[in-house]
Amino acid sequence: MYKKLSKTQKVVNLLMKGKNVSWKTLRSRFDLTSPTKLIHTLRKRGFCIYENKVDGEVNYRLGTPSKAIIAAGIEKVLDTQYAY
């Protein structure tokens, strides 16, 4: 018997296909009240999700973090770790 996937896992699977996914698609296909909130949650879990806004439409794409993003993350961790 198969385990039913959560909406979060279904969105991750869709993003991992490498194509842009629109806000409207997330809203309608997965019946999400707030796709933006789910994307924020995934970002907090470590996924590098880029947001592109074109002609008022928002698209999300899973990508590879740039060197600047990694450097900012390391700096934040070190600042927090050594704060007195």
mmCIF file of the N, C-alpha and C atoms, coordinates in Angstrom:
data_MODEL
# 
_entry.id   MODEL 
# 
loop_
_atom_site.group_PDB 
_atom_site.id 
_atom_site.type_symbol 
_atom_site.label_atom_id 
_atom_site.label_alt_id 
_atom_site.label_comp_id 
_atom_site.label_asym_id 
_atom_site.label_entity_id 
_atom_site.label_seq_id 
_atom_site.pdbx_PDB_ins_code 
_atom_site.Cartn_x 
_atom_site.Cartn_y 
_atom_site.Cartn_z 
_atom_site.occupancy 
_atom_site.B_iso_or_equiv 
_atom_site.pdbx_formal_charge 
_atom_site.auth_seq_id 
_atom_site.auth_comp_id 
_atom_site.auth_asym_id 
_atom_site.auth_atom_id 
_atom_site.pdbx_PDB_model_num 
ATOM 1   N N  . MET A 1 1  ? 0.844  -1.180 0.000   1.00 0.00 ? 1  MET A N  1 
ATOM 2   C CA . MET A 1 1  ? 0.000  0.000  0.000   1.00 0.00 ? 1  MET A CA 1 
ATOM 3   C C  . MET A 1 1  ? 0.886  1.240  0.000   1.00 0.00 ? 1  MET A C  1 
ATOM 4   N N  . TYR A 1 2  ? 0.499  2.219  -0.802  1.00 0.00 ? 2  TYR A N  1 
ATOM 5   C CA . TYR A 1 2  ? 1.288  3.435  -0.934  1.00 0.00 ? 2  TYR A CA 1 
ATOM 6   C C  . TYR A 1 2  ? 0.877  4.479  0.098   1.00 0.00 ? 2  TYR A C  1 
ATOM 7   N N  . LYS A 1 3  ? 1.868  5.219  0.566   1.00 0.00 ? 3  LYS A N  1 
ATOM 8   C CA . LYS A 1 3  ? 1.617  6.308  1.491   1.00 0.00 ? 3  LYS A CA 1 
ATOM 9   C C  . LYS A 1 3  ? 1.202  7.535  0.686   1.00 0.00 ? 3  LYS A C  1 
ATOM 10  N N  . LYS A 1 4  ? 0.166  8.216  1.119   1.00 0.00 ? 4  LYS A N  1 
ATOM 11  C CA . LYS A 1 4  ? -0.317 9.406  0.433   1.00 0.00 ? 4  LYS A CA 1 
ATOM 12  C C  . LYS A 1 4  ? 0.664  10.558 0.676   1.00 0.00 ? 4  LYS A C  1 
ATOM 13  N N  . LEU A 1 5  ? 1.058  11.243 -0.409  1.00 0.00 ? 5  LEU A N  1 
ATOM 14  C CA . LEU A 1 5  ? 1.989  12.357 -0.287  1.00 0.00 ? 5  LEU A CA 1 
ATOM 15  C C  . LEU A 1 5  ? 1.274  13.601 0.215   1.00 0.00 ? 5  LEU A C  1 
ATOM 16  N N  . SER A 1 6  ? 1.981  14.386 1.012   1.00 0.00 ? 6  SER A N  1 
ATOM 17  C CA . SER A 1 6  ? 1.433  15.650 1.488   1.00 0.00 ? 6  SER A CA 1 
ATOM 18  C C  . SER A 1 6  ? 1.477  16.676 0.351   1.00 0.00 ? 6  SER A C  1 
ATOM 19  N N  . LYS A 1 7  ? 0.731  17.752 0.510   1.00 0.00 ? 7  LYS A N  1 
ATOM 20  C CA . LYS A 1 7  ? 0.740  18.827 -0.485  1.00 0.00 ? 7  LYS A CA 1 
ATOM 21  C C  . LYS A 1 7  ? 2.144  19.406 -0.605  1.00 0.00 ? 7  LYS A C  1 
ATOM 22  N N  . THR A 1 8  ? 2.827  19.529 0.516   1.00 0.00 ? 8  THR A N  1 
ATOM 23  C CA . THR A 1 8  ? 4.184  20.062 0.517   1.00 0.00 ? 8  THR A CA 1 
ATOM 24  C C  . THR A 1 8  ? 5.104  19.195 -0.337  1.00 0.00 ? 8  THR A C  1 
ATOM 25  N N  . GLN A 1 9  ? 5.036  17.889 -0.155  1.00 0.00 ? 9  GLN A N  1 
ATOM 26  C CA . GLN A 1 9  ? 5.896  16.982 -0.915  1.00 0.00 ? 9  GLN A CA 1 
ATOM 27  C C  . GLN A 1 9  ? 5.530  17.000 -2.398  1.00 0.00 ? 9  GLN A C  1 
ATOM 28  N N  . LYS A 1 10 ? 4.250  17.126 -2.706  1.00 0.00 ? 10 LYS A N  1 
ATOM 29  C CA . LYS A 1 10 ? 3.825  17.207 -4.104  1.00 0.00 ? 10 LYS A CA 1 
ATOM 30  C C  . LYS A 1 10 ? 4.384  18.462 -4.775  1.00 0.00 ? 10 LYS A C  1 
ATOM 31  N N  . VAL A 1 11 ? 4.386  19.585 -4.046  1.00 0.00 ? 11 VAL A N  1 
ATOM 32  C CA . VAL A 1 11 ? 4.940  20.830 -4.589  1.00 0.00 ? 11 VAL A CA 1 
ATOM 33  C C  . VAL A 1 11 ? 6.445  20.686 -4.786  1.00 0.00 ? 11 VAL A C  1 
ATOM 34  N N  . VAL A 1 12 ? 7.144  20.093 -3.826  1.00 0.00 ? 12 VAL A N  1 
ATOM 35  C CA . VAL A 1 12 ? 8.589  19.873 -3.953  1.00 0.00 ? 12 VAL A CA 1 
ATOM 36  C C  . VAL A 1 12 ? 8.870  19.008 -5.181  1.00 0.00 ? 12 VAL A C  1 
ATOM 37  N N  . ASN A 1 13 ? 8.102  17.945 -5.361  1.00 0.00 ? 13 ASN A N  1 
ATOM 38  C CA . ASN A 1 13 ? 8.296  17.067 -6.511  1.00 0.00 ? 13 ASN A CA 1 
ATOM 39  C C  . ASN A 1 13 ? 8.098  17.824 -7.822  1.00 0.00 ? 13 ASN A C  1 
ATOM 40  N N  . LEU A 1 14 ? 7.105  18.682 -7.872  1.00 0.00 ? 14 LEU A N  1 
ATOM 41  C CA . LEU A 1 14 ? 6.838  19.474 -9.071  1.00 0.00 ? 14 LEU A CA 1 
ATOM 42  C C  . LEU A 1 14 ? 7.985  20.452 -9.344  1.00 0.00 ? 14 LEU A C  1 
ATOM 43  N N  . LEU A 1 15 ? 8.469  21.121 -8.310  1.00 0.00 ? 15 LEU A N  1 
ATOM 44  C CA . LEU A 1 15 ? 9.581  22.056 -8.470  1.00 0.00 ? 15 LEU A CA 1 
ATOM 45  C C  . LEU A 1 15 ? 10.860 21.345 -8.894  1.00 0.00 ? 15 LEU A C  1 
ATOM 46  N N  . MET A 1 16 ? 11.054 20.124 -8.431  1.00 0.00 ? 16 MET A N  1 
ATOM 47  C CA . MET A 1 16 ? 12.269 19.371 -8.741  1.00 0.00 ? 16 MET A CA 1 
ATOM 48  C C  . MET A 1 16 ? 12.324 18.935 -10.205 1.00 0.00 ? 16 MET A C  1 
ATOM 49  N N  . LYS A 1 17 ? 11.229 19.064 -10.909 1.00 0.00 ? 17 LYS A N  1 
ATOM 50  C CA . LYS A 1 17 ? 11.237 18.755 -12.336 1.00 0.00 ? 17 LYS A CA 1 
ATOM 51  C C  . LYS A 1 17 ? 11.997 19.815 -13.125 1.00 0.00 ? 17 LYS A C  1 
ATOM 52  N N  . GLY A 1 18 ? 12.275 20.971 -12.493 1.00 0.00 ? 18 GLY A N  1 
ATOM 53  C CA . GLY A 1 18 ? 13.114 21.983 -13.099 1.00 0.00 ? 18 GLY A CA 1 
ATOM 54  C C  . GLY A 1 18 ? 12.401 23.036 -13.921 1.00 0.00 ? 18 GLY A C  1 
ATOM 55  N N  . LYS A 1 19 ? 11.098 23.021 -13.945 1.00 0.00 ? 19 LYS A N  1 
ATOM 56  C CA . LYS A 1 19 ? 10.355 24.008 -14.723 1.00 0.00 ? 19 LYS A CA 1 
ATOM 57  C C  . LYS A 1 19 ? 9.763  25.069 -13.807 1.00 0.00 ? 19 LYS A C  1 
ATOM 58  N N  . ASN A 1 20 ? 9.424  26.205 -14.392 1.00 0.00 ? 20 ASN A N  1 
ATOM 59  C CA . ASN A 1 20 ? 8.755  27.261 -13.635 1.00 0.00 ? 20 ASN A CA 1 
ATOM 60  C C  . ASN A 1 20 ? 7.351  26.803 -13.265 1.00 0.00 ? 20 ASN A C  1 
ATOM 61  N N  . VAL A 1 21 ? 6.939  27.139 -12.043 1.00 0.00 ? 21 VAL A N  1 
ATOM 62  C CA . VAL A 1 21 ? 5.598  26.815 -11.567 1.00 0.00 ? 21 VAL A CA 1 
ATOM 63  C C  . VAL A 1 21 ? 4.947  28.117 -11.133 1.00 0.00 ? 21 VAL A C  1 
ATOM 64  N N  . SER A 1 22 ? 3.798  28.422 -11.692 1.00 0.00 ? 22 SER A N  1 
ATOM 65  C CA . SER A 1 22 ? 3.152  29.696 -11.381 1.00 0.00 ? 22 SER A CA 1 
ATOM 66  C C  . SER A 1 22 ? 2.407  29.623 -10.049 1.00 0.00 ? 22 SER A C  1 
ATOM 67  N N  . TRP A 1 23 ? 2.213  30.793 -9.472  1.00 0.00 ? 23 TRP A N  1 
ATOM 68  C CA . TRP A 1 23 ? 1.457  30.918 -8.229  1.00 0.00 ? 23 TRP A CA 1 
ATOM 69  C C  . TRP A 1 23 ? 0.052  30.377 -8.439  1.00 0.00 ? 23 TRP A C  1 
ATOM 70  N N  . LYS A 1 24 ? -0.539 30.700 -9.580  1.00 0.00 ? 24 LYS A N  1 
ATOM 71  C CA . LYS A 1 24 ? -1.908 30.247 -9.882  1.00 0.00 ? 24 LYS A CA 1 
ATOM 72  C C  . LYS A 1 24 ? -1.989 28.731 -9.965  1.00 0.00 ? 24 LYS A C  1 
ATOM 73  N N  . THR A 1 25 ? -0.962 28.104 -10.521 1.00 0.00 ? 25 THR A N  1 
ATOM 74  C CA . THR A 1 25 ? -0.933 26.643 -10.607 1.00 0.00 ? 25 THR A CA 1 
ATOM 75  C C  . THR A 1 25 ? -0.896 26.027 -9.217  1.00 0.00 ? 25 THR A C  1 
ATOM 76  N N  . LEU A 1 26 ? -0.054 26.565 -8.348  1.00 0.00 ? 26 LEU A N  1 
ATOM 77  C CA . LEU A 1 26 ? 0.022  26.049 -6.981  1.00 0.00 ? 26 LEU A CA 1 
ATOM 78  C C  . LEU A 1 26 ? -1.312 26.224 -6.260  1.00 0.00 ? 26 LEU A C  1 
ATOM 79  N N  . ARG A 1 27 ? -1.932 27.356 -6.475  1.00 0.00 ? 27 ARG A N  1 
ATOM 80  C CA . ARG A 1 27 ? -3.213 27.676 -5.815  1.00 0.00 ? 27 ARG A CA 1 
ATOM 81  C C  . ARG A 1 27 ? -4.308 26.722 -6.261  1.00 0.00 ? 27 ARG A C  1 
ATOM 82  N N  . SER A 1 28 ? -4.426 26.507 -7.558  1.00 0.00 ? 28 SER A N  1 
ATOM 83  C CA . SER A 1 28 ? -5.539 25.705 -8.074  1.00 0.00 ? 28 SER A CA 1 
ATOM 84  C C  . SER A 1 28 ? -5.258 24.201 -8.036  1.00 0.00 ? 28 SER A C  1 
ATOM 85  N N  . ARG A 1 29 ? -4.072 23.794 -8.456  1.00 0.00 ? 29 ARG A N  1 
ATOM 86  C CA . ARG A 1 29 ? -3.769 22.360 -8.559  1.00 0.00 ? 29 ARG A CA 1 
ATOM 87  C C  . ARG A 1 29 ? -3.681 21.678 -7.198  1.00 0.00 ? 29 ARG A C  1 
ATOM 88  N N  . PHE A 1 30 ? -3.128 22.383 -6.222  1.00 0.00 ? 30 PHE A N  1 
ATOM 89  C CA . PHE A 1 30 ? -2.941 21.781 -4.903  1.00 0.00 ? 30 PHE A CA 1 
ATOM 90  C C  . PHE A 1 30 ? -3.886 22.343 -3.853  1.00 0.00 ? 30 PHE A C  1 
ATOM 91  N N  . ASP A 1 31 ? -4.801 23.196 -4.273  1.00 0.00 ? 31 ASP A N  1 
ATOM 92  C CA . ASP A 1 31 ? -5.807 23.789 -3.388  1.00 0.00 ? 31 ASP A CA 1 
ATOM 93  C C  . ASP A 1 31 ? -5.158 24.445 -2.163  1.00 0.00 ? 31 ASP A C  1 
ATOM 94  N N  . LEU A 1 32 ? -4.127 25.249 -2.435  1.00 0.00 ? 32 LEU A N  1 
ATOM 95  C CA . LEU A 1 32 ? -3.419 25.945 -1.362  1.00 0.00 ? 32 LEU A CA 1 
ATOM 96  C C  . LEU A 1 32 ? -4.063 27.297 -1.103  1.00 0.00 ? 32 LEU A C  1 
ATOM 97  N N  . THR A 1 33 ? -4.262 27.619 0.149   1.00 0.00 ? 33 THR A N  1 
ATOM 98  C CA . THR A 1 33 ? -4.797 28.927 0.513   1.00 0.00 ? 33 THR A CA 1 
ATOM 99  C C  . THR A 1 33 ? -3.765 30.002 0.248   1.00 0.00 ? 33 THR A C  1 
ATOM 100 N N  . SER A 1 34 ? -2.502 29.714 0.596   1.00 0.00 ? 34 SER A N  1 
ATOM 101 C CA . SER A 1 34 ? -1.430 30.683 0.414   1.00 0.00 ? 34 SER A CA 1 
ATOM 102 C C  . SER A 1 34 ? -0.174 29.991 -0.128  1.00 0.00 ? 34 SER A C  1 
ATOM 103 N N  . PRO A 1 35 ? -0.030 29.930 -1.460  1.00 0.00 ? 35 PRO A N  1 
ATOM 104 C CA . PRO A 1 35 ? 1.181  29.338 -2.025  1.00 0.00 ? 35 PRO A CA 1 
ATOM 105 C C  . PRO A 1 35 ? 2.452  30.049 -1.571  1.00 0.00 ? 35 PRO A C  1 
ATOM 106 N N  . THR A 1 36 ? 2.381  31.352 -1.358  1.00 0.00 ? 36 THR A N  1 
ATOM 107 C CA . THR A 1 36 ? 3.540  32.123 -0.918  1.00 0.00 ? 36 THR A CA 1 
ATOM 108 C C  . THR A 1 36 ? 4.036  31.627 0.443   1.00 0.00 ? 36 THR A C  1 
ATOM 109 N N  . LYS A 1 37 ? 3.115  31.305 1.323   1.00 0.00 ? 37 LYS A N  1 
ATOM 110 C CA . LYS A 1 37 ? 3.479  30.809 2.658   1.00 0.00 ? 37 LYS A CA 1 
ATOM 111 C C  . LYS A 1 37 ? 4.183  29.455 2.552   1.00 0.00 ? 37 LYS A C  1 
ATOM 112 N N  . LEU A 1 38 ? 3.691  28.589 1.669   1.00 0.00 ? 38 LEU A N  1 
ATOM 113 C CA . LEU A 1 38 ? 4.329  27.291 1.488   1.00 0.00 ? 38 LEU A CA 1 
ATOM 114 C C  . LEU A 1 38 ? 5.740  27.454 0.919   1.00 0.00 ? 38 LEU A C  1 
ATOM 115 N N  . ILE A 1 39 ? 5.910  28.347 -0.049  1.00 0.00 ? 39 ILE A N  1 
ATOM 116 C CA . ILE A 1 39 ? 7.228  28.599 -0.632  1.00 0.00 ? 39 ILE A CA 1 
ATOM 117 C C  . ILE A 1 39 ? 8.179  29.130 0.451   1.00 0.00 ? 39 ILE A C  1 
ATOM 118 N N  . HIS A 1 40 ? 7.685  30.020 1.306   1.00 0.00 ? 40 HIS A N  1 
ATOM 119 C CA . HIS A 1 40 ? 8.504  30.550 2.407   1.00 0.00 ? 40 HIS A CA 1 
ATOM 120 C C  . HIS A 1 40 ? 8.935  29.418 3.343   1.00 0.00 ? 40 HIS A C  1 
ATOM 121 N N  . THR A 1 41 ? 8.026  28.507 3.648   1.00 0.00 ? 41 THR A N  1 
ATOM 122 C CA . THR A 1 41 ? 8.334  27.365 4.505   1.00 0.00 ? 41 THR A CA 1 
ATOM 123 C C  . THR A 1 41 ? 9.410  26.483 3.873   1.00 0.00 ? 41 THR A C  1 
ATOM 124 N N  . LEU A 1 42 ? 9.286  26.247 2.572   1.00 0.00 ? 42 LEU A N  1 
ATOM 125 C CA . LEU A 1 42 ? 10.287 25.427 1.878   1.00 0.00 ? 42 LEU A CA 1 
ATOM 126 C C  . LEU A 1 42 ? 11.651 26.111 1.878   1.00 0.00 ? 42 LEU A C  1 
ATOM 127 N N  . ARG A 1 43 ? 11.659 27.416 1.732   1.00 0.00 ? 43 ARG A N  1 
ATOM 128 C CA . ARG A 1 43 ? 12.927 28.154 1.785   1.00 0.00 ? 43 ARG A CA 1 
ATOM 129 C C  . ARG A 1 43 ? 13.569 28.018 3.155   1.00 0.00 ? 43 ARG A C  1 
ATOM 130 N N  . LYS A 1 44 ? 12.763 28.068 4.208   1.00 0.00 ? 44 LYS A N  1 
ATOM 131 C CA . LYS A 1 44 ? 13.289 27.907 5.572   1.00 0.00 ? 44 LYS A CA 1 
ATOM 132 C C  . LYS A 1 44 ? 13.858 26.509 5.782   1.00 0.00 ? 44 LYS A C  1 
ATOM 133 N N  . ARG A 1 45 ? 13.345 25.532 5.030   1.00 0.00 ? 45 ARG A N  1 
ATOM 134 C CA . ARG A 1 45 ? 13.838 24.161 5.125   1.00 0.00 ? 45 ARG A CA 1 
ATOM 135 C C  . ARG A 1 45 ? 15.095 23.944 4.300   1.00 0.00 ? 45 ARG A C  1 
ATOM 136 N N  . GLY A 1 46 ? 15.532 24.987 3.571   1.00 0.00 ? 46 GLY A N  1 
ATOM 137 C CA . GLY A 1 46 ? 16.786 24.891 2.853   1.00 0.00 ? 46 GLY A CA 1 
ATOM 138 C C  . GLY A 1 46 ? 16.694 24.819 1.343   1.00 0.00 ? 46 GLY A C  1 
ATOM 139 N N  . PHE A 1 47 ? 15.491 24.839 0.789   1.00 0.00 ? 47 PHE A N  1 
ATOM 140 C CA . PHE A 1 47 ? 15.346 24.825 -0.666  1.00 0.00 ? 47 PHE A CA 1 
ATOM 141 C C  . PHE A 1 47 ? 15.625 26.222 -1.211  1.00 0.00 ? 47 PHE A C  1 
ATOM 142 N N  . CYS A 1 48 ? 16.380 26.278 -2.288  1.00 0.00 ? 48 CYS A N  1 
ATOM 143 C CA . CYS A 1 48 ? 16.685 27.557 -2.934  1.00 0.00 ? 48 CYS A CA 1 
ATOM 144 C C  . CYS A 1 48 ? 15.643 27.772 -4.036  1.00 0.00 ? 48 CYS A C  1 
ATOM 145 N N  . ILE A 1 49 ? 14.604 28.515 -3.709  1.00 0.00 ? 49 ILE A N  1 
ATOM 146 C CA . ILE A 1 49 ? 13.503 28.745 -4.636  1.00 0.00 ? 49 ILE A CA 1 
ATOM 147 C C  . ILE A 1 49 ? 13.543 30.202 -5.079  1.00 0.00 ? 49 ILE A C  1 
ATOM 148 N N  . TYR A 1 50 ? 13.648 30.382 -6.385  1.00 0.00 ? 50 TYR A N  1 
ATOM 149 C CA . TYR A 1 50 ? 13.687 31.721 -6.969  1.00 0.00 ? 50 TYR A CA 1 
ATOM 150 C C  . TYR A 1 50 ? 12.290 32.134 -7.386  1.00 0.00 ? 50 TYR A C  1 
ATOM 151 N N  . GLU A 1 51 ? 12.028 33.421 -7.290  1.00 0.00 ? 51 GLU A N  1 
ATOM 152 C CA . GLU A 1 51 ? 10.724 33.984 -7.651  1.00 0.00 ? 51 GLU A CA 1 
ATOM 153 C C  . GLU A 1 51 ? 10.926 34.945 -8.817  1.00 0.00 ? 51 GLU A C  1 
ATOM 154 N N  . ASN A 1 52 ? 10.164 34.731 -9.871  1.00 0.00 ? 52 ASN A N  1 
ATOM 155 C CA . ASN A 1 52 ? 10.215 35.608 -11.041 1.00 0.00 ? 52 ASN A CA 1 
ATOM 156 C C  . ASN A 1 52 ? 8.839  36.230 -11.235 1.00 0.00 ? 52 ASN A C  1 
ATOM 157 N N  . LYS A 1 53 ? 8.816  37.557 -11.358 1.00 0.00 ? 53 LYS A N  1 
ATOM 158 C CA . LYS A 1 53 ? 7.566  38.263 -11.601 1.00 0.00 ? 53 LYS A CA 1 
ATOM 159 C C  . LYS A 1 53 ? 7.602  38.846 -13.006 1.00 0.00 ? 53 LYS A C  1 
ATOM 160 N N  . VAL A 1 54 ? 6.670  38.404 -13.850 1.00 0.00 ? 54 VAL A N  1 
ATOM 161 C CA . VAL A 1 54 ? 6.593  38.892 -15.221 1.00 0.00 ? 54 VAL A CA 1 
ATOM 162 C C  . VAL A 1 54 ? 5.133  39.246 -15.518 1.00 0.00 ? 54 VAL A C  1 
ATOM 163 N N  . ASP A 1 55 ? 4.908  40.496 -15.889 1.00 0.00 ? 55 ASP A N  1 
ATOM 164 C CA . ASP A 1 55 ? 3.567  40.968 -16.240 1.00 0.00 ? 55 ASP A CA 1 
ATOM 165 C C  . ASP A 1 55 ? 2.533  40.646 -15.159 1.00 0.00 ? 55 ASP A C  1 
ATOM 166 N N  . GLY A 1 56 ? 2.920  40.815 -13.915 1.00 0.00 ? 56 GLY A N  1 
ATOM 167 C CA . GLY A 1 56 ? 1.996  40.605 -12.810 1.00 0.00 ? 56 GLY A CA 1 
ATOM 168 C C  . GLY A 1 56 ? 1.809  39.156 -12.401 1.00 0.00 ? 56 GLY A C  1 
ATOM 169 N N  . GLU A 1 57 ? 2.443  38.228 -13.103 1.00 0.00 ? 57 GLU A N  1 
ATOM 170 C CA . GLU A 1 57 ? 2.327  36.812 -12.759 1.00 0.00 ? 57 GLU A CA 1 
ATOM 171 C C  . GLU A 1 57 ? 3.599  36.366 -12.052 1.00 0.00 ? 57 GLU A C  1 
ATOM 172 N N  . VAL A 1 58 ? 3.433  35.631 -10.966 1.00 0.00 ? 58 VAL A N  1 
ATOM 173 C CA . VAL A 1 58 ? 4.566  35.158 -10.167 1.00 0.00 ? 58 VAL A CA 1 
ATOM 174 C C  . VAL A 1 58 ? 4.841  33.698 -10.504 1.00 0.00 ? 58 VAL A C  1 
ATOM 175 N N  . ASN A 1 59 ? 6.106  33.403 -10.796 1.00 0.00 ? 59 ASN A N  1 
ATOM 176 C CA . ASN A 1 59 ? 6.548  32.037 -11.064 1.00 0.00 ? 59 ASN A CA 1 
ATOM 177 C C  . ASN A 1 59 ? 7.666  31.675 -10.102 1.00 0.00 ? 59 ASN A C  1 
ATOM 178 N N  . TYR A 1 60 ? 7.686  30.413 -9.696  1.00 0.00 ? 60 TYR A N  1 
ATOM 179 C CA . TYR A 1 60 ? 8.720  29.912 -8.795  1.00 0.00 ? 60 TYR A CA 1 
ATOM 180 C C  . TYR A 1 60 ? 9.533  28.851 -9.515  1.00 0.00 ? 60 TYR A C  1 
ATOM 181 N N  . ARG A 1 61 ? 10.823 28.783 -9.155  1.00 0.00 ? 61 ARG A N  1 
ATOM 182 C CA . ARG A 1 61 ? 11.719 27.817 -9.765  1.00 0.00 ? 61 ARG A CA 1 
ATOM 183 C C  . ARG A 1 61 ? 12.729 27.376 -8.720  1.00 0.00 ? 61 ARG A C  1 
ATOM 184 N N  . LEU A 1 62 ? 12.974 26.087 -8.674  1.00 0.00 ? 62 LEU A N  1 
ATOM 185 C CA . LEU A 1 62 ? 13.988 25.542 -7.778  1.00 0.00 ? 62 LEU A CA 1 
ATOM 186 C C  . LEU A 1 62 ? 15.336 25.690 -8.457  1.00 0.00 ? 62 LEU A C  1 
ATOM 187 N N  . GLY A 1 63 ? 16.305 26.235 -7.750  1.00 0.00 ? 63 GLY A N  1 
ATOM 188 C CA . GLY A 1 63 ? 17.608 26.474 -8.362  1.00 0.00 ? 63 GLY A CA 1 
ATOM 189 C C  . GLY A 1 63 ? 18.752 26.133 -7.446  1.00 0.00 ? 63 GLY A C  1 
ATOM 190 N N  . THR A 1 64 ? 19.913 26.465 -7.913  1.00 0.00 ? 64 THR A N  1 
ATOM 191 C CA . THR A 1 64 ? 21.139 26.268 -7.150  1.00 0.00 ? 64 THR A CA 1 
ATOM 192 C C  . THR A 1 64 ? 21.506 27.602 -6.515  1.00 0.00 ? 64 THR A C  1 
ATOM 193 N N  . PRO A 1 65 ? 21.804 27.608 -5.233  1.00 0.00 ? 65 PRO A N  1 
ATOM 194 C CA . PRO A 1 65 ? 22.145 28.878 -4.592  1.00 0.00 ? 65 PRO A CA 1 
ATOM 195 C C  . PRO A 1 65 ? 23.437 29.467 -5.154  1.00 0.00 ? 65 PRO A C  1 
ATOM 196 N N  . SER A 1 66 ? 23.442 30.769 -5.310  1.00 0.00 ? 66 SER A N  1 
ATOM 197 C CA . SER A 1 66 ? 24.640 31.455 -5.804  1.00 0.00 ? 66 SER A CA 1 
ATOM 198 C C  . SER A 1 66 ? 25.675 31.541 -4.681  1.00 0.00 ? 66 SER A C  1 
ATOM 199 N N  . LYS A 1 67 ? 26.885 31.906 -5.047  1.00 0.00 ? 67 LYS A N  1 
ATOM 200 C CA . LYS A 1 67 ? 27.952 32.070 -4.048  1.00 0.00 ? 67 LYS A CA 1 
ATOM 201 C C  . LYS A 1 67 ? 27.589 33.146 -3.037  1.00 0.00 ? 67 LYS A C  1 
ATOM 202 N N  . ALA A 1 68 ? 26.895 34.195 -3.511  1.00 0.00 ? 68 ALA A N  1 
ATOM 203 C CA . ALA A 1 68 ? 26.505 35.287 -2.612  1.00 0.00 ? 68 ALA A CA 1 
ATOM 204 C C  . ALA A 1 68 ? 25.506 34.802 -1.563  1.00 0.00 ? 68 ALA A C  1 
ATOM 205 N N  . ILE A 1 69 ? 24.576 33.943 -1.961  1.00 0.00 ? 69 ILE A N  1 
ATOM 206 C CA . ILE A 1 69 ? 23.593 33.422 -1.016  1.00 0.00 ? 69 ILE A CA 1 
ATOM 207 C C  . ILE A 1 69 ? 24.281 32.536 0.021   1.00 0.00 ? 69 ILE A C  1 
ATOM 208 N N  . ILE A 1 70 ? 25.183 31.684 -0.442  1.00 0.00 ? 70 ILE A N  1 
ATOM 209 C CA . ILE A 1 70 ? 25.904 30.801 0.488   1.00 0.00 ? 70 ILE A CA 1 
ATOM 210 C C  . ILE A 1 70 ? 26.753 31.627 1.454   1.00 0.00 ? 70 ILE A C  1 
ATOM 211 N N  . ALA A 1 71 ? 27.438 32.648 0.938   1.00 0.00 ? 71 ALA A N  1 
ATOM 212 C CA . ALA A 1 71 ? 28.274 33.508 1.792   1.00 0.00 ? 71 ALA A CA 1 
ATOM 213 C C  . ALA A 1 71 ? 27.427 34.232 2.834   1.00 0.00 ? 71 ALA A C  1 
ATOM 214 N N  . ALA A 1 72 ? 26.264 34.726 2.429   1.00 0.00 ? 72 ALA A N  1 
ATOM 215 C CA . ALA A 1 72 ? 25.380 35.419 3.366   1.00 0.00 ? 72 ALA A CA 1 
ATOM 216 C C  . ALA A 1 72 ? 24.894 34.465 4.453   1.00 0.00 ? 72 ALA A C  1 
ATOM 217 N N  . GLY A 1 73 ? 24.584 33.227 4.078   1.00 0.00 ? 73 GLY A N  1 
ATOM 218 C CA . GLY A 1 73 ? 24.143 32.234 5.061   1.00 0.00 ? 73 GLY A CA 1 
ATOM 219 C C  . GLY A 1 73 ? 25.231 31.893 6.056   1.00 0.00 ? 73 GLY A C  1 
ATOM 220 N N  . ILE A 1 74 ? 26.447 31.716 5.562   1.00 0.00 ? 74 ILE A N  1 
ATOM 221 C CA . ILE A 1 74 ? 27.573 31.411 6.444   1.00 0.00 ? 74 ILE A CA 1 
ATOM 222 C C  . ILE A 1 74 ? 27.834 32.573 7.388   1.00 0.00 ? 74 ILE A C  1 
ATOM 223 N N  . GLU A 1 75 ? 27.793 33.788 6.850   1.00 0.00 ? 75 GLU A N  1 
ATOM 224 C CA . GLU A 1 75 ? 28.009 34.972 7.682   1.00 0.00 ? 75 GLU A CA 1 
ATOM 225 C C  . GLU A 1 75 ? 26.950 35.072 8.777   1.00 0.00 ? 75 GLU A C  1 
ATOM 226 N N  . LYS A 1 76 ? 25.714 34.799 8.428   1.00 0.00 ? 76 LYS A N  1 
ATOM 227 C CA . LYS A 1 76 ? 24.614 34.867 9.403   1.00 0.00 ? 76 LYS A CA 1 
ATOM 228 C C  . LYS A 1 76 ? 24.817 33.835 10.509  1.00 0.00 ? 76 LYS A C  1 
ATOM 229 N N  . VAL A 1 77 ? 25.194 32.631 10.140  1.00 0.00 ? 77 VAL A N  1 
ATOM 230 C CA . VAL A 1 77 ? 25.424 31.569 11.127  1.00 0.00 ? 77 VAL A CA 1 
ATOM 231 C C  . VAL A 1 77 ? 26.581 31.941 12.051  1.00 0.00 ? 77 VAL A C  1 
ATOM 232 N N  . LEU A 1 78 ? 27.664 32.425 11.477  1.00 0.00 ? 78 LEU A N  1 
ATOM 233 C CA . LEU A 1 78 ? 28.822 32.777 12.288  1.00 0.00 ? 78 LEU A CA 1 
ATOM 234 C C  . LEU A 1 78 ? 28.528 33.965 13.197  1.00 0.00 ? 78 LEU A C  1 
ATOM 235 N N  . ASP A 1 79 ? 27.793 34.960 12.711  1.00 0.00 ? 79 ASP A N  1 
ATOM 236 C CA . ASP A 1 79 ? 27.428 36.120 13.541  1.00 0.00 ? 79 ASP A CA 1 
ATOM 237 C C  . ASP A 1 79 ? 26.556 35.673 14.709  1.00 0.00 ? 79 ASP A C  1 
ATOM 238 N N  . THR A 1 80 ? 25.626 34.781 14.450  1.00 0.00 ? 80 THR A N  1 
ATOM 239 C CA . THR A 1 80 ? 24.730 34.294 15.493  1.00 0.00 ? 80 THR A CA 1 
ATOM 240 C C  . THR A 1 80 ? 25.472 33.412 16.485  1.00 0.00 ? 80 THR A C  1 
ATOM 241 N N  . GLN A 1 81 ? 26.380 32.593 15.971  1.00 0.00 ? 81 GLN A N  1 
ATOM 242 C CA . GLN A 1 81 ? 27.101 31.638 16.796  1.00 0.00 ? 81 GLN A CA 1 
ATOM 243 C C  . GLN A 1 81 ? 28.050 32.337 17.771  1.00 0.00 ? 81 GLN A C  1 
ATOM 244 N N  . TYR A 1 82 ? 28.666 33.405 17.332  1.00 0.00 ? 82 TYR A N  1 
ATOM 245 C CA . TYR A 1 82 ? 29.667 34.057 18.172  1.00 0.00 ? 82 TYR A CA 1 
ATOM 246 C C  . TYR A 1 82 ? 29.178 35.354 18.803  1.00 0.00 ? 82 TYR A C  1 
ATOM 247 N N  . ALA A 1 83 ? 27.872 35.579 18.808  1.00 0.00 ? 83 ALA A N  1 
ATOM 248 C CA . ALA A 1 83 ? 27.317 36.775 19.450  1.00 0.00 ? 83 ALA A CA 1 
ATOM 249 C C  . ALA A 1 83 ? 27.398 36.581 20.970  1.00 0.00 ? 83 ALA A C  1 
ATOM 250 N N  . TYR A 1 84 ? 27.830 37.605 21.645  1.00 0.00 ? 84 TYR A N  1 
ATOM 251 C CA . TYR A 1 84 ? 27.972 37.517 23.112  1.00 0.00 ? 84 TYR A CA 1 
ATOM 252 C C  . TYR A 1 84 ? 26.880 38.246 23.800  1.00 0.00 ? 84 TYR A C  1 
# 
